[in-house]
Amino acid sequence: MVYVNSWEEFSKSVESLYFSDPMKFRFITKLKANNGLYLKVSNNQLCYQYKTEYAQDVKKAEKLISQLMRHMASKEA
Amino acid sequence: MVLLDNEQFLTELTKFYQKAKTSGTVVVTMKRYDGKTKPTPRTEKKNPPQPAEPQEYKCLMRANMGSKKISTVVSPKDVNKFQLAYSNLIRGNIELKKKEKKADKTKNDKKNSKANQ
């Protein structure tokens, strides 16, 4: 499994993947006890993952999730 | 998979995250949802696509921890409220290390847990 190392790169990849086909896109947030937070996006063809152990990334993740959620529950892409 | 309403989902998810502080894994999946539960047939020529209905996209949230699975559907009119609540939930319940420095606080934690026992 390949992890994206920088947050900037990850969030850009996430956006482009979402807008390429919003219906096929999924966002997975996995929290493992004492083992960090794993973010994964996929559209069954491409997949990007990001892994963190630090609180500073939780805030970034939360913002990204919020944005995506608003896109998903709106009329346009 | 249990379909809950938005508030129940958030309550249950909070419980999952609380449990995951000691052990376990919580997986949350977020996906766009258009209300279809069946795949579109491949033979489009035989089944001409239905005239496009005015579509309303929703957001499907699924969460599971071990064998427990829950889900909810967020409609556009509720998305503001849900998104705020969900953001707070994440901020309040996902606790990771604060700094990248190699601070070793585990020793103190061990002492405390022994004292509690």
N, CA and C atoms of all chains as a GROMACS GRO file, in nm:
protein
  582
    1MET      N    1   0.084  -0.120   0.000
    1MET     CA    2   0.000   0.000   0.000
    1MET      C    3   0.088   0.126   0.000
    2VAL      N    4   0.054   0.217  -0.084
    2VAL     CA    5   0.137   0.337  -0.097
    2VAL      C    6   0.076   0.453  -0.019
    3TYR      N    7   0.158   0.515   0.060
    3TYR     CA    8   0.113   0.632   0.134
    3TYR      C    9   0.168   0.759   0.071
    4VAL      N   10   0.084   0.864   0.068
    4VAL     CA   11   0.130   0.994   0.024
    4VAL      C   12   0.195   1.060   0.144
    5ASN      N   13   0.314   1.119   0.123
    5ASN     CA   14   0.386   1.170   0.238
    5ASN      C   15   0.347   1.310   0.282
    6SER      N   16   0.318   1.398   0.186
    6SER     CA   17   0.286   1.534   0.229
    6SER      C   18   0.135   1.558   0.223
    7TRP      N   19   0.089   1.637   0.320
    7TRP     CA   20  -0.054   1.664   0.329
    7TRP      C   21  -0.103   1.740   0.206
    8GLU      N   22  -0.022   1.836   0.159
    8GLU     CA   23  -0.063   1.917   0.043
    8GLU      C   24  -0.091   1.827  -0.077
    9GLU      N   25   0.002   1.736  -0.098
    9GLU     CA   26  -0.012   1.646  -0.211
    9GLU      C   27  -0.136   1.560  -0.196
   10PHE      N   28  -0.156   1.511  -0.073
   10PHE     CA   29  -0.272   1.426  -0.047
   10PHE      C   30  -0.402   1.500  -0.072
   11SER      N   31  -0.414   1.622  -0.019
   11SER     CA   32  -0.542   1.692  -0.033
   11SER      C   33  -0.569   1.730  -0.178
   12LYS      N   34  -0.462   1.761  -0.253
   12LYS     CA   35  -0.483   1.788  -0.396
   12LYS      C   36  -0.532   1.664  -0.468
   13SER      N   37  -0.467   1.551  -0.439
   13SER     CA   38  -0.507   1.426  -0.504
   13SER      C   39  -0.651   1.392  -0.472
   14VAL      N   40  -0.689   1.416  -0.345
   14VAL     CA   41  -0.825   1.386  -0.303
   14VAL      C   42  -0.925   1.468  -0.384
   15GLU      N   43  -0.897   1.599  -0.397
   15GLU     CA   44  -0.989   1.684  -0.471
   15GLU      C   45  -1.002   1.642  -0.616
   16SER      N   46  -0.888   1.615  -0.680
   16SER     CA   47  -0.896   1.581  -0.822
   16SER      C   48  -0.967   1.448  -0.840
   17LEU      N   49  -0.946   1.356  -0.747
   17LEU     CA   50  -1.013   1.227  -0.757
   17LEU      C   51  -1.163   1.244  -0.739
   18TYR      N   52  -1.201   1.328  -0.645
   18TYR     CA   53  -1.344   1.350  -0.621
   18TYR      C   54  -1.410   1.409  -0.744
   19PHE      N   55  -1.350   1.514  -0.801
   19PHE     CA   56  -1.416   1.582  -0.913
   19PHE      C   57  -1.410   1.501  -1.043
   20SER      N   58  -1.323   1.401  -1.051
   20SER     CA   59  -1.320   1.319  -1.171
   20SER      C   60  -1.448   1.234  -1.181
   21ASP      N   61  -1.499   1.188  -1.070
   21ASP     CA   62  -1.628   1.119  -1.070
   21ASP      C   63  -1.684   1.115  -0.927
   22PRO      N   64  -1.764   1.216  -0.892
   22PRO     CA   65  -1.810   1.227  -0.754
   22PRO      C   66  -1.889   1.105  -0.705
   23MET      N   67  -1.958   1.037  -0.796
   23MET     CA   68  -2.041   0.923  -0.750
   23MET      C   69  -1.957   0.802  -0.711
   24LYS      N   70  -1.838   0.792  -0.766
   24LYS     CA   71  -1.759   0.672  -0.738
   24LYS      C   72  -1.661   0.692  -0.623
   25PHE      N   73  -1.652   0.812  -0.579
   25PHE     CA   74  -1.550   0.847  -0.481
   25PHE      C   75  -1.592   0.809  -0.339
   26ARG      N   76  -1.500   0.754  -0.263
   26ARG     CA   77  -1.528   0.732  -0.121
   26ARG      C   78  -1.410   0.775  -0.035
   27PHE      N   79  -1.443   0.816   0.084
   27PHE     CA   80  -1.342   0.867   0.176
   27PHE      C   81  -1.346   0.784   0.304
   28ILE      N   82  -1.235   0.727   0.340
   28ILE     CA   83  -1.234   0.639   0.456
   28ILE      C   84  -1.142   0.695   0.565
   29THR      N   85  -1.196   0.705   0.684
   29THR     CA   86  -1.120   0.752   0.799
   29THR      C   87  -1.105   0.634   0.895
   30LYS      N   88  -0.986   0.594   0.921
   30LYS     CA   89  -0.968   0.479   1.009
   30LYS      C   90  -0.884   0.520   1.130
   31LEU      N   91  -0.938   0.498   1.246
   31LEU     CA   92  -0.864   0.529   1.368
   31LEU      C   93  -0.829   0.400   1.440
   32LYS      N   94  -0.700   0.378   1.457
   32LYS     CA   95  -0.657   0.259   1.530
   32LYS      C   96  -0.612   0.301   1.668
   33ALA      N   97  -0.653   0.227   1.768
   33ALA     CA   98  -0.617   0.261   1.905
   33ALA      C   99  -0.466   0.262   1.921
   34ASN      N  100  -0.414   0.372   1.972
   34ASN     CA  101  -0.270   0.390   1.997
   34ASN      C  102  -0.183   0.371   1.873
   35ASN      N  103  -0.240   0.387   1.758
   35ASN     CA  104  -0.162   0.358   1.639
   35ASN      C  105  -0.184   0.459   1.528
   36GLY      N  106  -0.250   0.569   1.558
   36GLY     CA  107  -0.262   0.676   1.460
   36GLY      C  108  -0.388   0.672   1.375
   37LEU      N  109  -0.393   0.770   1.286
   37LEU     CA  110  -0.509   0.791   1.202
   37LEU      C  111  -0.471   0.764   1.057
   38TYR      N  112  -0.556   0.689   0.987
   38TYR     CA  113  -0.532   0.655   0.848
   38TYR      C  114  -0.643   0.712   0.763
   39LEU      N  115  -0.604   0.784   0.658
   39LEU     CA  116  -0.704   0.836   0.566
   39LEU      C  117  -0.684   0.768   0.432
   40LYS      N  118  -0.794   0.732   0.370
   40LYS     CA  119  -0.782   0.665   0.241
   40LYS      C  120  -0.894   0.712   0.150
   41VAL      N  121  -0.861   0.740   0.026
   41VAL     CA  122  -0.965   0.770  -0.072
   41VAL      C  123  -0.948   0.677  -0.191
   42SER      N  124  -1.060   0.645  -0.252
   42SER     CA  125  -1.054   0.554  -0.365
   42SER      C  126  -1.175   0.574  -0.454
   43ASN      N  127  -1.160   0.542  -0.582
   43ASN     CA  128  -1.275   0.534  -0.671
   43ASN      C  129  -1.274   0.398  -0.742
   44ASN      N  130  -1.214   0.301  -0.680
   44ASN     CA  131  -1.198   0.165  -0.732
   44ASN      C  132  -1.096   0.155  -0.845
   45GLN      N  133  -1.037   0.267  -0.884
   45GLN     CA  134  -0.932   0.259  -0.985
   45GLN      C  135  -0.802   0.317  -0.931
   46LEU      N  136  -0.818   0.430  -0.865
   46LEU     CA  137  -0.703   0.493  -0.802
   46LEU      C  138  -0.726   0.497  -0.653
   47CYS      N  139  -0.617   0.500  -0.580
   47CYS     CA  140  -0.629   0.500  -0.436
   47CYS      C  141  -0.515   0.581  -0.376
   48TYR      N  142  -0.547   0.669  -0.283
   48TYR     CA  143  -0.444   0.744  -0.213
   48TYR      C  144  -0.462   0.726  -0.064
   49GLN      N  145  -0.351   0.715   0.005
   49GLN     CA  146  -0.360   0.698   0.150
   49GLN      C  147  -0.268   0.796   0.221
   50TYR      N  148  -0.308   0.830   0.340
   50TYR     CA  149  -0.227   0.919   0.422
   50TYR      C  150  -0.234   0.868   0.566
   51LYS      N  151  -0.119   0.872   0.633
   51LYS     CA  152  -0.113   0.816   0.766
   51LYS      C  153  -0.052   0.920   0.860
   52THR      N  154  -0.108   0.936   0.975
   52THR     CA  155  -0.051   1.032   1.068
   52THR      C  156  -0.062   0.986   1.213
   53GLU      N  157   0.027   1.038   1.294
   53GLU     CA  158   0.018   1.009   1.437
   53GLU      C  159   0.002   1.137   1.516
   54TYR      N  160  -0.013   1.249   1.447
   54TYR     CA  161  -0.008   1.377   1.517
   54TYR      C  162  -0.137   1.456   1.508
   55ALA      N  163  -0.164   1.527   1.618
   55ALA     CA  164  -0.289   1.600   1.631
   55ALA      C  165  -0.305   1.709   1.526
   56GLN      N  166  -0.192   1.767   1.483
   56GLN     CA  167  -0.203   1.877   1.387
   56GLN      C  168  -0.271   1.833   1.256
   57ASP      N  169  -0.256   1.705   1.222
   57ASP     CA  170  -0.318   1.656   1.099
   57ASP      C  171  -0.467   1.628   1.117
   58VAL      N  172  -0.509   1.607   1.241
   58VAL     CA  173  -0.651   1.582   1.265
   58VAL      C  174  -0.733   1.702   1.222
   59LYS      N  175  -0.683   1.822   1.254
   59LYS     CA  176  -0.756   1.944   1.217
   59LYS      C  177  -0.765   1.959   1.066
   60LYS      N  178  -0.654   1.932   0.998
   60LYS     CA  179  -0.654   1.941   0.852
   60LYS      C  180  -0.752   1.840   0.793
   61ALA      N  181  -0.749   1.721   0.849
   61ALA     CA  182  -0.837   1.616   0.799
   61ALA      C  183  -0.983   1.655   0.818
   62GLU      N  184  -1.010   1.711   0.934
   62GLU     CA  185  -1.147   1.751   0.965
   62GLU      C  186  -1.197   1.856   0.865
   63LYS      N  187  -1.110   1.950   0.828
   63LYS     CA  188  -1.150   2.052   0.731
   63LYS      C  189  -1.176   1.991   0.594
   64LEU      N  190  -1.088   1.901   0.555
   64LEU     CA  191  -1.104   1.836   0.424
   64LEU      C  192  -1.234   1.755   0.420
   65ILE      N  193  -1.261   1.682   0.527
   65ILE     CA  194  -1.383   1.603   0.534
   65ILE      C  195  -1.506   1.693   0.526
   66SER      N  196  -1.502   1.805   0.597
   66SER     CA  197  -1.615   1.898   0.596
   66SER      C  198  -1.643   1.949   0.455
   67GLN      N  199  -1.536   1.989   0.387
   67GLN     CA  200  -1.553   2.038   0.249
   67GLN      C  201  -1.617   1.934   0.160
   68LEU      N  202  -1.562   1.812   0.168
   68LEU     CA  203  -1.612   1.705   0.083
   68LEU      C  204  -1.757   1.673   0.114
   69MET      N  205  -1.790   1.673   0.242
   69MET     CA  206  -1.927   1.642   0.281
   69MET      C  207  -2.024   1.741   0.221
   70ARG      N  208  -1.985   1.869   0.222
   70ARG     CA  209  -2.072   1.971   0.164
   70ARG      C  210  -2.086   1.954   0.013
   71HIS      N  211  -1.977   1.915  -0.052
   71HIS     CA  212  -1.987   1.889  -0.196
   71HIS      C  213  -2.080   1.772  -0.224
   72MET      N  214  -2.068   1.668  -0.140
   72MET     CA  215  -2.144   1.546  -0.165
   72MET      C  216  -2.294   1.571  -0.153
   73ALA      N  217  -2.332   1.646  -0.053
   73ALA     CA  218  -2.474   1.670  -0.031
   73ALA      C  219  -2.519   1.801  -0.095
   74SER      N  220  -2.475   1.825  -0.217
   74SER     CA  221  -2.523   1.944  -0.286
   74SER      C  222  -2.564   1.902  -0.427
   75LYS      N  223  -2.626   1.993  -0.501
   75LYS     CA  224  -2.678   1.952  -0.632
   75LYS      C  225  -2.569   1.938  -0.736
   76GLU      N  226  -2.468   2.022  -0.728
   76GLU     CA  227  -2.360   2.011  -0.825
   76GLU      C  228  -2.249   1.922  -0.775
   77ALA      N  229  -2.150   1.906  -0.860
   77ALA     CA  230  -2.036   1.823  -0.823
   77ALA      C  231  -1.965   1.886  -0.704
   78MET      N  232  -2.609  -0.396   0.896
   78MET     CA  233  -2.596  -0.249   0.888
   78MET      C  234  -2.724  -0.183   0.940
   79VAL      N  235  -2.710  -0.104   1.039
   79VAL     CA  236  -2.826  -0.037   1.096
   79VAL      C  237  -2.829   0.107   1.048
   80LEU      N  238  -2.941   0.144   0.988
   80LEU     CA  239  -2.955   0.282   0.941
   80LEU      C  240  -3.014   0.368   1.053
   81LEU      N  241  -2.936   0.462   1.098
   81LEU     CA  242  -2.979   0.547   1.208
   81LEU      C  243  -3.008   0.687   1.157
   82ASP      N  244  -3.078   0.767   1.238
   82ASP     CA  245  -3.089   0.906   1.197
   82ASP      C  246  -2.962   0.980   1.238
   83ASN      N  247  -2.945   1.101   1.188
   83ASN     CA  248  -2.818   1.171   1.202
   83ASN      C  249  -2.769   1.180   1.346
   84GLU      N  250  -2.860   1.214   1.436
   84GLU     CA  251  -2.816   1.235   1.574
   84GLU      C  252  -2.776   1.105   1.642
   85GLN      N  253  -2.857   1.000   1.618
   85GLN     CA  254  -2.823   0.870   1.677
   85GLN      C  255  -2.688   0.822   1.626
   86PHE      N  256  -2.666   0.844   1.497
   86PHE     CA  257  -2.539   0.803   1.437
   86PHE      C  258  -2.422   0.870   1.508
   87LEU      N  259  -2.435   1.000   1.531
   87LEU     CA  260  -2.327   1.073   1.597
   87LEU      C  261  -2.304   1.023   1.739
   88THR      N  262  -2.413   0.993   1.809
   88THR     CA  263  -2.400   0.941   1.945
   88THR      C  264  -2.326   0.808   1.945
   89GLU      N  265  -2.368   0.719   1.854
   89GLU     CA  266  -2.305   0.588   1.848
   89GLU      C  267  -2.157   0.599   1.808
   90LEU      N  268  -2.131   0.688   1.713
   90LEU     CA  269  -1.993   0.706   1.667
   90LEU      C  270  -1.905   0.758   1.780
   91THR      N  271  -1.959   0.847   1.861
   91THR     CA  272  -1.884   0.896   1.977
   91THR      C  273  -1.848   0.779   2.068
   92LYS      N  274  -1.943   0.688   2.087
   92LYS     CA  275  -1.914   0.571   2.172
   92LYS      C  276  -1.802   0.488   2.112
   93PHE      N  277  -1.806   0.469   1.980
   93PHE     CA  278  -1.700   0.394   1.912
   93PHE      C  279  -1.564   0.457   1.941
   94TYR      N  280  -1.557   0.590   1.923
   94TYR     CA  281  -1.430   0.658   1.941
   94TYR      C  282  -1.383   0.650   2.086
   95GLN      N  283  -1.477   0.654   2.179
   95GLN     CA  284  -1.439   0.642   2.319
   95GLN      C  285  -1.378   0.505   2.346
   96LYS      N  286  -1.439   0.403   2.288
   96LYS     CA  287  -1.386   0.267   2.307
   96LYS      C  288  -1.248   0.254   2.243
   97ALA      N  289  -1.233   0.319   2.129
   97ALA     CA  290  -1.108   0.304   2.053
   97ALA      C  291  -0.990   0.371   2.124
   98LYS      N  292  -1.017   0.444   2.232
   98LYS     CA  293  -0.906   0.502   2.306
   98LYS      C  294  -0.825   0.393   2.375
   99THR      N  295  -0.891   0.285   2.412
   99THR     CA  296  -0.818   0.176   2.475
   99THR      C  297  -0.780   0.069   2.372
  100SER      N  298  -0.880   0.022   2.295
  100SER     CA  299  -0.845  -0.078   2.195
  100SER      C  300  -0.949  -0.079   2.085
  101GLY      N  301  -0.909  -0.132   1.972
  101GLY     CA  302  -1.003  -0.144   1.862
  101GLY      C  303  -0.976  -0.045   1.750
  102THR      N  304  -1.049  -0.062   1.642
  102THR     CA  305  -1.033   0.023   1.524
  102THR      C  306  -1.170   0.072   1.479
  103VAL      N  307  -1.178   0.202   1.453
  103VAL     CA  308  -1.302   0.259   1.400
  103VAL      C  309  -1.281   0.298   1.255
  104VAL      N  310  -1.368   0.252   1.169
  104VAL     CA  311  -1.359   0.288   1.028
  104VAL      C  312  -1.484   0.366   0.988
  105VAL      N  313  -1.464   0.484   0.934
  105VAL     CA  314  -1.577   0.564   0.888
  105VAL      C  315  -1.563   0.586   0.738
  106THR      N  316  -1.666   0.555   0.664
  106THR     CA  317  -1.664   0.576   0.520
  106THR      C  318  -1.766   0.680   0.481
  107MET      N  319  -1.725   0.772   0.395
  107MET     CA  320  -1.814   0.879   0.351
  107MET      C  321  -1.826   0.869   0.199
  108LYS      N  322  -1.950   0.875   0.151
  108LYS     CA  323  -1.969   0.858   0.007
  108LYS      C  324  -2.091   0.936  -0.038
  109ARG      N  325  -2.087   0.981  -0.163
  109ARG     CA  326  -2.205   1.047  -0.217
  109ARG      C  327  -2.313   0.943  -0.246
  110TYR      N  328  -2.438   0.983  -0.227
  110TYR     CA  329  -2.547   0.887  -0.236
  110TYR      C  330  -2.662   0.949  -0.312
  111ASP      N  331  -2.708   0.879  -0.416
  111ASP     CA  332  -2.819   0.935  -0.494
  111ASP      C  333  -2.949   0.858  -0.475
  112GLY      N  334  -2.953   0.771  -0.377
  112GLY     CA  335  -3.077   0.700  -0.347
  112GLY      C  336  -3.091   0.566  -0.419
  113LYS      N  337  -3.003   0.540  -0.514
  113LYS     CA  338  -3.012   0.412  -0.585
  113LYS      C  339  -2.950   0.301  -0.501
  114THR      N  340  -3.022   0.191  -0.491
  114THR     CA  341  -2.965   0.078  -0.418
  114THR      C  342  -2.933  -0.037  -0.511
  115LYS      N  343  -2.966  -0.019  -0.640
  115LYS     CA  344  -2.934  -0.125  -0.737
  115LYS      C  345  -2.837  -0.069  -0.840
  116PRO      N  346  -2.750  -0.156  -0.892
  116PRO     CA  347  -2.658  -0.108  -0.996
  116PRO      C  348  -2.732  -0.080  -1.126
  117THR      N  349  -2.678   0.012  -1.206
  117THR     CA  350  -2.742   0.040  -1.335
  117THR      C  351  -2.714  -0.076  -1.430
  118PRO      N  352  -2.815  -0.123  -1.500
  118PRO     CA  353  -2.795  -0.237  -1.590
  118PRO      C  354  -2.694  -0.204  -1.699
  119ARG      N  355  -2.618  -0.305  -1.739
  119ARG     CA  356  -2.515  -0.281  -1.840
  119ARG      C  357  -2.575  -0.257  -1.978
  120THR      N  358  -2.682  -0.332  -2.009
  120THR     CA  359  -2.740  -0.322  -2.143
  120THR      C  360  -2.827  -0.198  -2.154
  121GLU      N  361  -2.762  -0.088  -2.183
  121GLU     CA  362  -2.836   0.037  -2.185
  121GLU      C  363  -2.926   0.047  -2.308
  122LYS      N  364  -2.891  -0.027  -2.414
  122LYS     CA  365  -2.972  -0.018  -2.535
  122LYS      C  366  -3.110  -0.080  -2.512
  123LYS      N  367  -3.110  -0.192  -2.441
  123LYS     CA  368  -3.238  -0.258  -2.414
  123LYS      C  369  -3.319  -0.181  -2.311
  124ASN      N  370  -3.250  -0.130  -2.214
  124ASN     CA  371  -3.319  -0.051  -2.111
  124ASN      C  372  -3.277   0.094  -2.122
  125PRO      N  373  -3.347   0.170  -2.207
  125PRO     CA  374  -3.304   0.310  -2.222
  125PRO      C  375  -3.310   0.380  -2.088
  126PRO      N  376  -3.210   0.463  -2.062
  126PRO     CA  377  -3.206   0.529  -1.932
  126PRO      C  378  -3.333   0.611  -1.907
  127GLN      N  379  -3.380   0.604  -1.786
  127GLN     CA  380  -3.501   0.678  -1.748
  127GLN      C  381  -3.475   0.828  -1.766
  128PRO      N  382  -3.581   0.900  -1.804
  128PRO     CA  383  -3.561   1.045  -1.809
  128PRO      C  384  -3.512   1.096  -1.675
  129ALA      N  385  -3.408   1.177  -1.683
  129ALA     CA  386  -3.341   1.218  -1.560
  129ALA      C  387  -3.436   1.288  -1.463
  130GLU      N  388  -3.447   1.230  -1.347
  130GLU     CA  389  -3.529   1.294  -1.245
  130GLU      C  390  -3.449   1.406  -1.181
  131PRO      N  391  -3.519   1.504  -1.128
  131PRO     CA  392  -3.442   1.607  -1.057
  131PRO      C  393  -3.368   1.541  -0.942
  132GLN      N  394  -3.236   1.539  -0.955
  132GLN     CA  395  -3.160   1.459  -0.859
  132GLN      C  396  -3.120   1.539  -0.736
  133GLU      N  397  -3.131   1.472  -0.626
  133GLU     CA  398  -3.084   1.534  -0.503
  133GLU      C  399  -2.976   1.444  -0.446
  134TYR      N  400  -2.859   1.496  -0.437
  134TYR     CA  401  -2.751   1.414  -0.384
  134TYR      C  402  -2.747   1.423  -0.233
  135LYS      N  403  -2.716   1.310  -0.174
  135LYS     CA  404  -2.703   1.305  -0.029
  135LYS      C  405  -2.566   1.252   0.006
  136CYS      N  406  -2.541   1.245   0.132
  136CYS     CA  407  -2.412   1.195   0.177
  136CYS      C  408  -2.436   1.075   0.266
  137LEU      N  409  -2.377   0.963   0.228
  137LEU     CA  410  -2.393   0.841   0.306
  137LEU      C  411  -2.272   0.822   0.396
  138MET      N  412  -2.299   0.804   0.524
  138MET     CA  413  -2.192   0.783   0.620
  138MET      C  414  -2.206   0.642   0.678
  139ARG      N  415  -2.098   0.569   0.673
  139ARG     CA  416  -2.100   0.436   0.734
  139ARG      C  417  -1.989   0.430   0.836
  140ALA      N  418  -2.014   0.358   0.945
  140ALA     CA  419  -1.908   0.342   1.043
  140ALA      C  420  -1.911   0.201   1.095
  141ASN      N  421  -1.795   0.144   1.116
  141ASN     CA  422  -1.797   0.016   1.184
  141ASN      C  423  -1.679   0.002   1.278
  142MET      N  424  -1.708  -0.075   1.382
  142MET     CA  425  -1.605  -0.107   1.480
  142MET      C  426  -1.625  -0.253   1.514
  143GLY      N  427  -1.528  -0.332   1.478
  143GLY     CA  428  -1.544  -0.476   1.498
  143GLY      C  429  -1.664  -0.524   1.420
  144SER      N  430  -1.760  -0.585   1.488
  144SER     CA  431  -1.875  -0.639   1.417
  144SER      C  432  -1.991  -0.541   1.416
  145LYS      N  433  -1.977  -0.430   1.486
  145LYS     CA  434  -2.086  -0.334   1.491
  145LYS      C  435  -2.081  -0.241   1.372
  146LYS      N  436  -2.192  -0.230   1.303
  146LYS     CA  437  -2.197  -0.143   1.186
  146LYS      C  438  -2.315  -0.048   1.196
  147ILE      N  439  -2.289   0.078   1.168
  147ILE     CA  440  -2.397   0.175   1.167
  147ILE      C  441  -2.385   0.262   1.042
  148SER      N  442  -2.496   0.325   1.005
  148SER     CA  443  -2.490   0.413   0.890
  148SER      C  444  -2.597   0.521   0.902
  149THR      N  445  -2.579   0.625   0.826
  149THR     CA  446  -2.679   0.731   0.822
  149THR      C  447  -2.671   0.802   0.687
  150VAL      N  448  -2.782   0.865   0.650
  150VAL     CA  449  -2.785   0.941   0.526
  150VAL      C  450  -2.808   1.088   0.560
  151VAL      N  451  -2.718   1.173   0.511
  151VAL     CA  452  -2.731   1.315   0.539
  151VAL      C  453  -2.790   1.385   0.416
  152SER      N  454  -2.904   1.448   0.434
  152SER     CA  455  -2.965   1.517   0.320
  152SER      C  456  -2.914   1.661   0.315
  153PRO      N  457  -2.923   1.724   0.197
  153PRO     CA  458  -2.866   1.859   0.182
  153PRO      C  459  -2.916   1.959   0.285
  154LYS      N  460  -3.042   1.945   0.326
  154LYS     CA  461  -3.092   2.045   0.421
  154LYS      C  462  -3.033   2.027   0.561
  155ASP      N  463  -2.984   1.907   0.589
  155ASP     CA  464  -2.926   1.883   0.721
  155ASP      C  465  -2.774   1.892   0.722
  156VAL      N  466  -2.716   1.916   0.603
  156VAL     CA  467  -2.571   1.898   0.595
  156VAL      C  468  -2.494   1.998   0.681
  157ASN      N  469  -2.544   2.120   0.690
  157ASN     CA  470  -2.476   2.220   0.774
  157ASN      C  471  -2.464   2.175   0.917
  158LYS      N  472  -2.580   2.135   0.969
  158LYS     CA  473  -2.586   2.094   1.109
  158LYS      C  474  -2.499   1.971   1.134
  159PHE      N  475  -2.514   1.873   1.045
  159PHE     CA  476  -2.441   1.749   1.062
  159PHE      C  477  -2.290   1.771   1.051
  160GLN      N  478  -2.253   1.852   0.954
  160GLN     CA  479  -2.110   1.876   0.933
  160GLN      C  480  -2.046   1.941   1.056
  161LEU      N  481  -2.117   2.038   1.115
  161LEU     CA  482  -2.064   2.103   1.235
  161LEU      C  483  -2.050   2.003   1.349
  162ALA      N  484  -2.155   1.923   1.368
  162ALA     CA  485  -2.152   1.826   1.476
  162ALA      C  486  -2.043   1.723   1.454
  163TYR      N  487  -2.028   1.681   1.330
  163TYR     CA  488  -1.927   1.580   1.298
  163TYR      C  489  -1.786   1.635   1.319
  164SER      N  490  -1.766   1.761   1.278
  164SER     CA  491  -1.635   1.823   1.299
  164SER      C  492  -1.600   1.829   1.447
  165ASN      N  493  -1.698   1.868   1.526
  165ASN     CA  494  -1.675   1.873   1.671
  165ASN      C  495  -1.642   1.735   1.725
  166LEU      N  496  -1.713   1.636   1.673
  166LEU     CA  497  -1.692   1.499   1.718
  166LEU      C  498  -1.548   1.455   1.689
  167ILE      N  499  -1.502   1.486   1.567
  167ILE     CA  500  -1.366   1.449   1.530
  167ILE      C  501  -1.265   1.519   1.621
  168ARG      N  502  -1.284   1.651   1.635
  168ARG     CA  503  -1.190   1.727   1.718
  168ARG      C  504  -1.188   1.680   1.861
  169GLY      N  505  -1.305   1.644   1.910
  169GLY     CA  506  -1.315   1.608   2.051
  169GLY      C  507  -1.272   1.465   2.080
  170ASN      N  508  -1.280   1.379   1.980
  170ASN     CA  509  -1.260   1.238   2.011
  170ASN      C  510  -1.138   1.172   1.950
  171ILE      N  511  -1.086   1.232   1.844
  171ILE     CA  512  -0.964   1.173   1.790
  171ILE      C  513  -0.845   1.243   1.855
  172GLU      N  514  -0.782   1.173   1.945
  172GLU     CA  515  -0.672   1.234   2.018
  172GLU      C  516  -0.540   1.170   1.976
  173LEU      N  517  -0.457   1.250   1.915
  173LEU     CA  518  -0.326   1.200   1.877
  173LEU      C  519  -0.220   1.283   1.949
  174LYS      N  520  -0.096   1.248   1.924
  174LYS     CA  521   0.014   1.319   1.989
  174LYS      C  522   0.017   1.465   1.945
  175LYS      N  523   0.062   1.553   2.033
  175LYS     CA  524   0.057   1.696   2.002
  175LYS      C  525   0.173   1.743   1.917
  176LYS      N  526   0.293   1.699   1.949
  176LYS     CA  527   0.409   1.752   1.878
  176LYS      C  528   0.489   1.642   1.813
  177GLU      N  529   0.573   1.683   1.720
  177GLU     CA  530   0.656   1.584   1.654
  177GLU      C  531   0.782   1.552   1.734
  178LYS      N  532   0.803   1.623   1.842
  178LYS     CA  533   0.920   1.595   1.926
  178LYS      C  534   0.903   1.460   1.993
  179LYS      N  535   1.015   1.400   2.021
  179LYS     CA  536   1.007   1.268   2.083
  179LYS      C  537   0.992   1.280   2.234
  180ALA      N  538   0.882   1.335   2.276
  180ALA     CA  539   0.856   1.346   2.419
  180ALA      C  540   0.808   1.212   2.470
  181ASP      N  541   0.867   1.167   2.578
  181ASP     CA  542   0.830   1.036   2.630
  181ASP      C  543   0.749   1.053   2.758
  182LYS      N  544   0.617   1.056   2.740
  182LYS     CA  545   0.531   1.075   2.857
  182LYS      C  546   0.472   0.944   2.905
  183THR      N  547   0.505   0.838   2.835
  183THR     CA  548   0.441   0.710   2.866
  183THR      C  549   0.473   0.663   3.008
  184LYS      N  550   0.591   0.703   3.056
  184LYS     CA  551   0.629   0.658   3.191
  184LYS      C  552   0.531   0.711   3.296
  185ASN      N  553   0.498   0.840   3.283
  185ASN     CA  554   0.403   0.899   3.378
  185ASN      C  555   0.268   0.831   3.369
  186ASP      N  556   0.226   0.803   3.247
  186ASP     CA  557   0.096   0.737   3.227
  186ASP      C  558   0.094   0.601   3.296
  187LYS      N  559   0.203   0.529   3.283
  187LYS     CA  560   0.209   0.397   3.345
  187LYS      C  561   0.196   0.408   3.496
  188LYS      N  562   0.266   0.507   3.552
  188LYS     CA  563   0.259   0.526   3.697
  188LYS      C  564   0.116   0.553   3.741
  189ASN      N  565   0.049   0.642   3.664
  189ASN     CA  566  -0.088   0.676   3.698
  189ASN      C  567  -0.179   0.555   3.692
  190SER      N  568  -0.163   0.476   3.587
  190SER     CA  569  -0.252   0.362   3.573
  190SER      C  570  -0.228   0.260   3.684
  191LYS      N  571  -0.103   0.250   3.729
  191LYS     CA  572  -0.075   0.158   3.841
  191LYS      C  573  -0.139   0.211   3.970
  192ALA      N  574  -0.130   0.341   3.988
  192ALA     CA  575  -0.188   0.401   4.107
  192ALA      C  576  -0.338   0.380   4.112
  193ASN      N  577  -0.400   0.383   3.993
  193ASN     CA  578  -0.544   0.364   3.988
  193ASN      C  579  -0.585   0.221   4.021
  194GLN      N  580  -0.498   0.128   3.983
  194GLN     CA  581  -0.531  -0.012   4.012
  194GLN      C  582  -0.510  -0.038   4.158
   0.00000   0.00000   0.00000
